[in-house]
Amino acid sequence: QRFKELTVIQEKCIPEILQGKDVVGQAETGSGKTLAFCLPILNNITPGRGLQALVLTPTRELCVQVTDVFKDFGKTLGIRTMSVYGGVSIGPQIRDIRSSEIVIATPGRMLDHLRRKTIDLRTIKILVLDETDKMFEMGFVDDVEDIIRYIPSQRQLLMFSATISEEVHRLARRHLKNPMIVKTQSYVDHSKLKQIYYDIYEQNQKFSLLVHLLNSNTDGLSIVFCGTRRESDAVSKNLARQGIRASAIHGGMKQQKRSSSLDDLKTQKTKVLVATDVAARGLDIKNVTHIYNYDVPKTPTEYVHRIGRTARAGANGAAITLLTERDHDNFRRVQSNDDFRIERADIPDFRKIPFLRRIEQRQHSFRGPSRHTFGR
């Protein structure tokens, strides 16, 4: 791996972490925050002396992503890193934990191991809470508190979060010792980000407009955000039925399928990822040119997380919100943030397309036939 220069979060955090200080870092996805804690941790780990560092992440995808970074940079150092998350067999994890110096884990599966007594955290020197704000949103904070009780009080604790809410501050005050607070400016270039909304009023026309826009904007990759798992599945399957290469990712899918959806997007077998906020949080996906809010986010913070995936590092991007009558309350909350300049766009002419809630797999899948039907 070669670097021309450090990002802001790396430049500010790495020296502090190397000195053993506790750190609270505010940084968006794509800002380089993973390397901001990965590199100094690898520097401070001694191979062959047992488990020394634990990184907690809110989602399985982020767990795998962070693990890959540690493995890439630690392989020549003789440092072994493994991931611990649910949805897969626990047996291989129990075996591999014994020979690892670093574990990247989701809170639920880590607690499972602790209760089974298949992992011992008494040798941990460094604990990282990645995407701390999302831990709160997903209700994991009690699990995190339980895990911290298993770790020696003499440890280094690092917290990274896209936003530093009062809840995050309270957690930091309880567990961190004289922490260094690092805040970075937005990684998104707002001068390059076009934010528009279409007020189409009728719910049954929203999908038709989405298809028209996706067919009109063919450069780069697109992420379509939906409010529920069921809606994500339905939208992705209807898109595939219209010949648009799309895949879904949400918390209700098996890990193998979730990984497959991400791999397809990164290798551009698909051009559109239909996702829930939870599943997509923290994932660093390159070359995203368009964000579509198929369902309007409930808060300005969630809107920030969504649009932060495009218009990065000088590239152009667009955040497009599809607004129907039932979305107005949520949209007013989003617009209450004066930092957003979301302009109303004229609705183009588009062909009306039926949106099917139940679709035979063989009708829409570009991967091949299947006998399974949606919803079973």
Sine and cosine of phi, psi and omega as CSV:
sin_phi,cos_phi,sin_psi,cos_psi,sin_omega,cos_omega
0.00,0.00,0.73,-0.68,0.00,-1.00
-0.83,-0.56,0.58,-0.81,-0.01,-1.00
-0.75,-0.66,0.65,-0.76,0.08,-1.00
-0.99,0.10,-0.62,0.78,0.00,-1.00
-0.34,-0.94,0.37,-0.93,0.03,-1.00
-0.98,0.20,0.52,-0.86,0.15,-0.99
-0.97,0.24,0.17,-0.99,-0.06,-1.00
-0.87,0.49,-0.72,0.69,-0.04,-1.00
-0.90,0.43,-0.58,0.81,0.04,-1.00
-0.93,0.37,-0.70,0.71,-0.03,-1.00
-0.88,0.47,-0.60,0.80,-0.05,-1.00
-0.99,0.13,-0.56,0.83,-0.14,-0.99
-1.00,0.00,-0.64,0.77,-0.15,-0.99
-0.83,0.55,-0.74,0.67,0.01,-1.00
-0.88,0.48,-0.62,0.79,-0.01,-1.00
-0.92,0.38,-0.68,0.74,-0.01,-1.00
-0.92,0.39,-0.64,0.77,0.03,-1.00
-0.86,0.50,-0.52,0.86,0.01,-1.00
-0.99,0.12,-0.01,1.00,0.05,-1.00
1.00,0.06,0.22,0.97,-0.03,-1.00
-0.99,0.16,0.50,-0.87,0.18,-0.98
-0.96,0.28,0.60,-0.80,-0.09,-1.00
-0.68,-0.73,0.67,-0.75,0.23,-0.97
-0.91,-0.41,0.90,-0.44,-0.05,-1.00
-0.91,-0.42,0.80,-0.60,0.08,-1.00
-0.98,-0.20,0.89,-0.46,-0.04,-1.00
-0.36,-0.93,0.57,-0.82,-0.01,-1.00
-0.99,0.15,0.27,-0.96,0.19,-0.98
-0.85,0.53,0.72,-0.69,0.01,-1.00
1.00,-0.06,-0.02,1.00,-0.04,-1.00
-1.00,0.06,-0.10,0.99,-0.04,-1.00
1.00,-0.01,0.31,0.95,-0.09,-1.00
-0.93,0.38,-0.51,0.86,0.00,-1.00
-0.88,0.48,-0.72,0.70,0.05,-1.00
-0.93,0.37,-0.41,0.91,0.02,-1.00
-0.89,0.47,-0.51,0.86,0.09,-1.00
-0.96,-0.27,-0.43,0.90,-0.01,-1.00
-0.89,0.45,-0.77,0.63,-0.10,-0.99
-0.89,0.46,-0.75,0.66,0.03,-1.00
-0.92,0.38,-0.53,0.85,0.05,-1.00
-0.90,0.45,-0.73,0.68,0.02,-1.00
-0.86,0.51,-0.59,0.81,0.01,-1.00
-0.92,0.40,-0.53,0.85,-0.10,-1.00
-0.99,-0.12,0.07,1.00,0.00,-1.00
-0.99,-0.10,0.63,-0.77,0.06,-1.00
-0.96,-0.29,0.89,-0.45,0.00,-1.00
-0.86,0.51,0.61,-0.79,0.10,-1.00
0.99,0.12,0.13,0.99,-0.02,-1.00
-0.92,-0.40,0.50,0.87,0.09,-1.00
0.99,0.17,-0.13,-0.99,-0.07,-1.00
-0.95,0.32,0.83,-0.55,-0.10,-0.99
-0.82,-0.57,-0.33,0.94,-0.03,-1.00
-0.66,-0.75,0.64,-0.77,0.04,-1.00
-0.78,-0.63,0.78,-0.63,0.07,-1.00
-0.90,-0.45,0.84,-0.54,0.05,-1.00
-0.98,-0.20,0.74,-0.67,0.02,-1.00
-0.80,-0.60,0.48,-0.88,-0.07,-1.00
-0.97,0.24,-0.41,0.91,-0.08,-1.00
-0.78,-0.63,0.36,-0.93,0.02,-1.00
-0.90,0.43,-0.66,0.75,-0.03,-1.00
-0.88,0.47,-0.69,0.72,0.02,-1.00
-0.91,0.40,-0.60,0.80,0.06,-1.00
-0.84,0.54,-0.74,0.67,0.01,-1.00
-0.91,0.41,-0.66,0.75,-0.03,-1.00
-0.89,0.46,-0.72,0.70,0.01,-1.00
-0.92,0.39,-0.64,0.77,0.04,-1.00
-0.85,0.52,-0.69,0.72,0.00,-1.00
-0.87,0.50,-0.63,0.77,0.02,-1.00
-0.90,0.44,-0.73,0.68,0.02,-1.00
-0.88,0.47,-0.65,0.76,0.00,-1.00
-0.91,0.42,-0.68,0.74,-0.01,-1.00
-0.86,0.51,-0.69,0.73,-0.09,-1.00
-1.00,0.00,-0.28,0.96,-0.04,-1.00
-0.98,-0.17,-0.13,0.99,-0.13,-0.99
-0.91,0.42,-0.56,0.83,0.00,-1.00
-0.99,0.13,-0.11,0.99,-0.01,-1.00
-0.99,-0.13,-0.08,1.00,-0.04,-1.00
0.96,0.26,0.36,0.93,0.00,-1.00
-0.98,-0.18,0.79,-0.61,-0.07,-1.00
-0.98,-0.22,0.76,-0.65,-0.01,-1.00
-0.84,-0.54,0.66,-0.75,0.06,-1.00
-0.70,-0.71,0.38,-0.93,0.03,-1.00
-0.96,-0.28,0.58,-0.81,-0.03,-1.00
-0.75,-0.66,0.94,-0.35,0.00,-1.00
-0.48,-0.88,0.27,-0.96,-0.03,-1.00
-0.99,0.16,0.08,-1.00,0.02,-1.00
1.00,0.05,-0.05,1.00,0.04,-1.00
-0.73,-0.69,0.21,-0.98,-0.02,-1.00
-0.87,0.48,0.67,-0.75,-0.03,-1.00
-0.99,0.11,-0.33,0.94,-0.07,-1.00
-0.84,0.55,-0.82,0.58,0.02,-1.00
-0.86,0.50,-0.53,0.85,0.04,-1.00
-0.91,0.42,-0.69,0.72,0.01,-1.00
-0.85,0.52,-0.66,0.75,-0.01,-1.00
-0.92,0.39,-0.71,0.70,-0.12,-0.99
-0.97,0.24,-0.43,0.90,0.00,-1.00
-0.85,0.53,-0.60,0.80,-0.09,-1.00
-0.89,0.46,-0.42,0.91,-0.09,-1.00
-0.93,-0.36,0.23,0.97,-0.08,-1.00
-0.96,-0.29,0.55,-0.83,0.11,-0.99
-1.00,-0.08,-0.42,0.91,-0.04,-1.00
-0.74,-0.67,0.71,-0.70,0.07,-1.00
-0.84,-0.54,0.75,-0.66,0.12,-0.99
-0.95,-0.31,0.81,-0.58,-0.18,-0.98
-0.59,-0.81,0.43,-0.90,0.24,-0.97
-1.00,0.02,0.50,-0.86,-0.11,-0.99
-0.86,0.51,-0.68,0.74,-0.06,-1.00
-0.88,0.48,-0.75,0.67,-0.01,-1.00
-0.94,0.35,-0.55,0.83,0.05,-1.00
-0.89,0.46,-0.68,0.73,0.06,-1.00
-0.89,0.46,-0.60,0.80,0.05,-1.00
-0.85,0.53,-0.73,0.69,0.03,-1.00
-0.90,0.44,-0.65,0.76,-0.01,-1.00
-0.90,0.44,-0.64,0.77,0.00,-1.00
-0.95,0.32,-0.50,0.87,0.08,-1.00
-0.99,0.17,-0.18,0.98,-0.07,-1.00
0.87,0.49,0.61,0.79,0.04,-1.00
-0.99,-0.17,0.05,1.00,0.08,-1.00
-0.58,-0.82,0.60,-0.80,0.00,-1.00
-0.86,-0.51,0.89,-0.45,-0.05,-1.00
-0.99,-0.13,0.18,0.98,-0.05,-1.00
-0.95,0.32,-0.23,0.97,0.03,-1.00
-0.99,-0.16,0.06,1.00,-0.04,-1.00
-0.92,0.38,0.77,-0.63,0.06,-1.00
-0.97,-0.24,-0.47,0.88,-0.09,-1.00
-0.71,-0.70,0.78,-0.63,0.09,-1.00
-0.86,-0.51,0.74,-0.67,0.04,-1.00
-0.88,-0.48,0.76,-0.65,0.16,-0.99
-0.96,-0.29,0.97,-0.25,-0.04,-1.00
-1.00,-0.08,0.64,-0.77,-0.07,-1.00
0.81,0.58,0.80,0.60,-0.09,-1.00
-0.86,0.51,-0.63,0.78,0.00,-1.00
-0.88,0.47,-0.58,0.82,0.02,-1.00
-0.94,0.34,-0.50,0.86,0.08,-1.00
-0.84,0.54,-0.67,0.75,0.02,-1.00
-0.92,0.38,-0.72,0.70,-0.04,-1.00
-0.86,0.51,-0.57,0.82,-0.06,-1.00
-1.00,-0.02,0.01,1.00,0.06,-1.00
0.98,0.20,0.43,0.90,-0.06,-1.00
-1.00,-0.08,-0.03,1.00,-0.17,-0.99
-0.89,0.45,-0.58,0.81,0.03,-1.00
-0.91,0.42,-0.64,0.77,0.07,-1.00
-0.89,0.46,-0.67,0.74,0.01,-1.00
-0.88,0.47,-0.70,0.72,0.03,-1.00
-0.87,0.50,-0.67,0.75,0.03,-1.00
-0.88,0.47,-0.68,0.73,-0.02,-1.00
-0.91,0.43,-0.65,0.76,-0.01,-1.00
-0.86,0.51,-0.54,0.84,-0.01,-1.00
-0.91,0.41,-0.35,0.93,0.02,-1.00
-1.00,0.09,-0.12,0.99,-0.12,-0.99
-0.97,-0.24,0.63,-0.78,-0.01,-1.00
-0.82,0.57,0.55,-0.84,0.00,-1.00
-0.93,0.37,-0.45,0.89,0.08,-1.00
-1.00,0.04,1.00,0.08,-0.01,-1.00
-0.53,-0.85,0.23,-0.97,0.11,-0.99
-0.99,-0.17,0.73,-0.68,-0.05,-1.00
-0.84,-0.55,0.79,-0.61,-0.02,-1.00
-0.86,-0.50,0.73,-0.68,0.04,-1.00
-0.83,-0.55,0.76,-0.65,0.06,-1.00
-0.82,-0.57,0.67,-0.74,-0.14,-0.99
-0.43,-0.90,0.62,-0.79,0.05,-1.00
-0.93,0.36,-0.56,0.83,0.08,-1.00
-0.74,-0.67,0.57,-0.82,0.03,-1.00
-0.95,-0.30,1.00,-0.04,-0.02,-1.00
-0.99,0.16,0.10,-1.00,0.06,-1.00
-0.89,0.45,-0.56,0.83,0.05,-1.00
-0.89,0.45,-0.68,0.74,0.03,-1.00
-0.90,0.44,-0.66,0.76,0.04,-1.00
-0.87,0.49,-0.68,0.73,-0.02,-1.00
-0.90,0.44,-0.67,0.74,0.03,-1.00
-0.88,0.47,-0.67,0.75,0.01,-1.00
-0.89,0.45,-0.66,0.75,-0.01,-1.00
-0.90,0.43,-0.54,0.84,-0.01,-1.00
-0.95,0.30,-0.56,0.83,-0.23,-0.97
-0.85,-0.53,-0.29,0.96,-0.04,-1.00
-0.99,-0.16,0.50,-0.86,-0.04,-1.00
-0.94,-0.35,0.93,-0.37,0.01,-1.00
0.70,0.72,0.84,0.55,-0.12,-0.99
-0.95,0.32,0.48,-0.88,0.18,-0.98
-0.99,0.12,0.82,-0.57,0.01,-1.00
-0.99,-0.13,0.85,-0.52,-0.03,-1.00
-0.87,-0.49,0.86,-0.51,0.06,-1.00
-0.86,-0.50,0.67,-0.74,0.01,-1.00
-0.88,-0.47,0.42,-0.91,0.08,-1.00
-0.95,0.30,0.27,-0.96,-0.02,-1.00
-0.83,0.56,0.72,-0.69,0.05,-1.00
-0.97,0.24,-0.32,0.95,0.01,-1.00
-0.99,0.16,0.73,-0.69,0.08,-1.00
-1.00,0.04,0.99,-0.17,-0.11,-0.99
-0.93,0.38,-0.34,0.94,0.08,-1.00
-0.95,0.32,-0.32,0.95,0.01,-1.00
-0.98,-0.19,-0.06,1.00,-0.09,-1.00
-0.98,-0.20,0.87,-0.49,0.07,-1.00
-1.00,-0.07,0.84,-0.55,0.00,-1.00
-0.89,-0.46,0.89,-0.46,-0.02,-1.00
-0.69,-0.72,0.30,-0.96,0.13,-0.99
-0.66,-0.75,0.49,-0.87,0.09,-1.00
-0.92,-0.40,0.82,-0.57,0.05,-1.00
-0.99,-0.16,1.00,-0.10,-0.13,-0.99
-0.99,-0.16,-0.11,0.99,0.13,-0.99
0.93,0.38,-0.86,0.52,-0.11,-0.99
-1.00,0.06,0.82,-0.57,-0.03,-1.00
-0.86,0.50,-0.61,0.80,-0.09,-1.00
-0.96,0.26,-0.09,1.00,0.06,-1.00
-0.99,-0.16,-0.12,0.99,-0.09,-1.00
-0.89,0.45,-0.69,0.72,-0.01,-1.00
-0.91,0.42,-0.64,0.77,0.01,-1.00
-0.87,0.50,-0.67,0.74,0.03,-1.00
-0.91,0.41,-0.64,0.76,0.03,-1.00
-0.85,0.52,-0.71,0.70,0.02,-1.00
-0.87,0.50,-0.70,0.71,0.01,-1.00
-0.86,0.50,-0.70,0.71,-0.04,-1.00
-0.93,0.37,-0.65,0.76,0.02,-1.00
-0.91,0.42,-0.63,0.78,0.03,-1.00
-0.95,0.33,-0.42,0.91,0.00,-1.00
-0.99,0.10,-0.47,0.88,-0.05,-1.00
-0.93,-0.38,1.00,0.00,-0.14,-0.99
-0.98,-0.18,-0.10,0.99,0.01,-1.00
-0.98,0.18,0.63,-0.77,0.11,-0.99
0.93,0.37,-0.25,-0.97,-0.04,-1.00
-0.95,-0.31,0.44,-0.90,0.01,-1.00
-0.82,-0.57,0.57,-0.82,0.16,-0.99
-0.88,-0.48,0.80,-0.60,0.04,-1.00
-0.96,-0.29,0.88,-0.47,-0.03,-1.00
-1.00,-0.10,0.79,-0.62,0.05,-1.00
-0.88,-0.48,0.37,-0.93,-0.08,-1.00
-0.99,0.13,-0.38,0.92,-0.06,-1.00
-0.69,-0.72,0.31,-0.95,0.06,-1.00
-0.88,0.47,-0.70,0.72,-0.04,-1.00
-0.88,0.47,-0.67,0.75,0.00,-1.00
-0.92,0.40,-0.63,0.78,0.04,-1.00
-0.86,0.51,-0.73,0.69,0.03,-1.00
-0.87,0.49,-0.74,0.67,-0.06,-1.00
-0.90,0.44,-0.68,0.73,-0.02,-1.00
-0.91,0.41,-0.71,0.70,-0.03,-1.00
-0.90,0.44,-0.63,0.78,-0.02,-1.00
-0.95,0.31,-0.61,0.80,0.07,-1.00
-0.93,0.36,-0.58,0.81,0.07,-1.00
-0.90,0.44,-0.71,0.70,0.03,-1.00
-0.88,0.48,-0.56,0.83,0.04,-1.00
-0.90,0.43,-0.44,0.90,0.03,-1.00
-1.00,-0.04,0.17,0.99,0.04,-1.00
0.99,0.10,0.20,0.98,0.03,-1.00
-1.00,-0.09,0.82,-0.57,-0.06,-1.00
-0.96,0.29,0.98,-0.20,-0.09,-1.00
-0.72,-0.69,0.48,-0.88,0.11,-0.99
-0.64,-0.77,0.38,-0.93,-0.06,-1.00
-0.94,-0.35,0.41,-0.91,0.15,-0.99
-0.57,-0.82,0.80,-0.60,0.06,-1.00
-0.36,-0.93,0.18,-0.98,-0.12,-0.99
-0.93,0.38,-0.26,0.97,-0.01,-1.00
-1.00,0.05,-0.05,1.00,-0.03,-1.00
-1.00,0.01,0.47,-0.88,0.11,-0.99
-0.91,0.40,0.48,-0.88,-0.10,-1.00
-0.85,0.52,-0.63,0.77,-0.02,-1.00
-0.88,0.48,-0.64,0.77,0.00,-1.00
-0.94,0.34,-0.64,0.77,0.03,-1.00
-0.89,0.45,-0.70,0.72,0.02,-1.00
-0.89,0.45,-0.64,0.77,0.00,-1.00
-0.89,0.45,-0.65,0.76,0.02,-1.00
-0.89,0.46,-0.67,0.75,0.02,-1.00
-0.93,0.38,-0.68,0.74,0.01,-1.00
-0.88,0.47,-0.66,0.76,0.01,-1.00
-0.88,0.48,-0.62,0.78,0.00,-1.00
-0.95,0.33,-0.70,0.71,-0.06,-1.00
-0.92,0.40,-0.52,0.85,0.05,-1.00
-1.00,-0.04,0.04,1.00,0.04,-1.00
0.89,0.46,0.47,0.88,0.25,-0.97
-0.92,0.39,-0.53,0.85,0.17,-0.99
-0.87,-0.49,0.41,-0.91,0.00,-1.00
-0.93,-0.37,-0.15,0.99,-0.08,-1.00
-0.75,-0.66,0.77,-0.63,0.11,-0.99
-0.94,-0.35,0.84,-0.55,0.05,-1.00
-0.98,-0.19,0.88,-0.48,-0.22,-0.97
-0.66,-0.75,0.42,-0.91,0.24,-0.97
-1.00,0.01,0.32,-0.95,-0.01,-1.00
-0.87,0.49,-0.67,0.74,-0.05,-1.00
-0.88,0.47,-0.74,0.67,-0.08,-1.00
-0.93,0.38,-0.54,0.84,-0.09,-1.00
-1.00,0.05,-0.21,0.98,-0.11,-0.99
-0.89,0.46,0.77,-0.63,0.09,-1.00
1.00,0.06,-0.20,0.98,-0.02,-1.00
-0.97,0.26,0.75,-0.66,-0.02,-1.00
-0.98,-0.20,0.99,-0.16,-0.04,-1.00
-0.92,-0.38,0.84,-0.54,-0.07,-1.00
-0.99,0.17,0.38,-0.93,0.17,-0.99
0.90,0.44,0.55,0.83,0.11,-0.99
-1.00,0.06,0.90,-0.43,-0.04,-1.00
-0.98,-0.17,-0.40,0.92,-0.06,-1.00
-0.70,-0.71,0.72,-0.69,0.15,-0.99
-0.92,-0.40,0.80,-0.61,0.04,-1.00
-0.91,-0.41,0.86,-0.52,0.12,-0.99
-1.00,0.01,1.00,0.06,0.02,-1.00
-0.92,0.39,-0.65,0.76,0.20,-0.98
-0.92,-0.38,0.73,-0.68,-0.07,-1.00
-0.94,0.34,0.73,-0.69,0.05,-1.00
-0.89,0.45,0.44,-0.90,-0.09,-1.00
-0.99,0.13,-0.33,0.94,-0.07,-1.00
-0.68,-0.73,0.40,-0.91,0.10,-0.99
-0.86,0.51,-0.57,0.82,0.00,-1.00
-0.88,0.48,-0.70,0.71,0.00,-1.00
-0.92,0.39,-0.56,0.83,0.08,-1.00
-0.88,0.47,-0.67,0.74,0.04,-1.00
-0.86,0.51,-0.71,0.70,-0.01,-1.00
-0.87,0.49,-0.62,0.78,-0.02,-1.00
-0.93,0.36,-0.79,0.61,-0.11,-0.99
-0.95,0.32,-0.29,0.96,0.00,-1.00
-0.94,0.33,0.05,1.00,-0.01,-1.00
-1.00,-0.10,-0.01,1.00,0.02,-1.00
-0.71,-0.70,0.11,-0.99,-0.04,-1.00
0.84,0.55,0.72,0.69,-0.01,-1.00
-0.98,-0.19,0.53,-0.85,0.15,-0.99
0.77,0.64,0.68,0.73,0.09,-1.00
1.00,0.03,-0.07,1.00,0.01,-1.00
-1.00,0.09,0.46,-0.89,0.06,-1.00
-0.98,0.20,0.45,-0.89,0.04,-1.00
-0.39,-0.92,0.27,-0.96,0.00,-1.00
-0.68,-0.73,0.69,-0.73,0.11,-0.99
-0.90,-0.44,0.90,-0.44,-0.16,-0.99
-0.87,-0.49,0.84,-0.54,-0.02,-1.00
-0.95,-0.31,0.77,-0.64,0.03,-1.00
-0.98,-0.18,0.93,-0.37,-0.18,-0.98
-0.95,-0.31,0.80,-0.61,0.14,-0.99
-0.87,-0.50,0.06,-1.00,-0.11,-0.99
-0.84,0.55,-0.63,0.78,-0.07,-1.00
-0.97,0.25,-0.14,0.99,-0.04,-1.00
-1.00,-0.07,-0.09,1.00,-0.17,-0.99
-0.88,0.47,-0.63,0.78,-0.01,-1.00
-0.89,0.45,-0.74,0.68,0.03,-1.00
-0.89,0.46,-0.64,0.77,-0.05,-1.00
-0.92,0.38,-0.58,0.81,0.06,-1.00
-0.89,0.46,-0.61,0.79,0.04,-1.00
-0.91,0.42,-0.66,0.75,0.04,-1.00
-0.88,0.47,-0.70,0.71,-0.05,-1.00
-0.95,0.31,-0.20,0.98,0.03,-1.00
-0.92,0.39,-0.29,0.96,0.10,-1.00
-0.99,0.11,0.91,-0.42,-0.08,-1.00
-0.93,0.35,-0.20,0.98,-0.01,-1.00
-0.96,0.29,-0.31,0.95,-0.05,-1.00
-1.00,-0.04,0.72,-0.69,0.10,-0.99
-0.87,-0.49,1.00,0.07,-0.06,-1.00
-0.98,-0.20,0.91,-0.41,-0.09,-1.00
-0.99,-0.11,0.59,-0.81,0.06,-1.00
-0.97,0.25,0.71,-0.70,0.00,-1.00
-0.93,-0.37,0.52,-0.85,0.07,-1.00
-0.94,0.35,0.66,-0.75,-0.02,-1.00
-0.97,0.23,0.82,-0.57,0.00,-1.00
-0.98,0.21,0.24,-0.97,0.15,-0.99
-0.95,0.31,0.73,-0.69,0.02,-1.00
-0.55,-0.83,0.45,-0.89,-0.02,-1.00
-0.98,0.21,0.70,-0.71,0.02,-1.00
-0.97,0.24,0.78,-0.62,-0.06,-1.00
-0.83,-0.56,0.73,-0.68,0.05,-1.00
-0.93,0.38,0.62,-0.78,0.05,-1.00
-0.95,-0.32,0.92,-0.39,-0.08,-1.00
-1.00,-0.10,0.77,-0.64,0.03,-1.00
-0.99,0.16,-0.35,0.94,-0.02,-1.00
-0.74,-0.67,0.87,-0.50,-0.10,-1.00
-0.76,-0.65,0.73,-0.69,0.13,-0.99
-0.90,0.43,0.74,-0.68,-0.05,-1.00
-0.83,0.56,-0.62,0.78,-0.09,-1.00
-0.92,0.39,-0.37,0.93,-0.04,-1.00
-0.96,0.27,-0.53,0.85,-0.16,-0.99
-0.92,-0.40,-0.33,0.95,-0.18,-0.98
-0.97,0.24,0.77,-0.64,0.09,-1.00
-1.00,0.06,-0.05,1.00,0.01,-1.00
-1.00,0.04,-0.32,0.95,-0.03,-1.00
0.71,-0.70,0.10,-1.00,-0.09,-1.00
-0.96,0.28,0.43,-0.90,0.08,-1.00
-0.49,-0.87,0.46,-0.89,0.01,-1.00
-1.00,-0.02,-0.11,0.99,-0.04,-1.00
-0.98,0.21,0.51,-0.86,0.06,-1.00
-0.91,-0.41,0.48,-0.88,0.00,-1.00
-0.91,0.41,0.72,-0.70,0.09,-1.00
0.98,-0.19,-0.17,0.99,0.01,-1.00
-0.99,-0.11,0.00,0.00,0.00,0.00
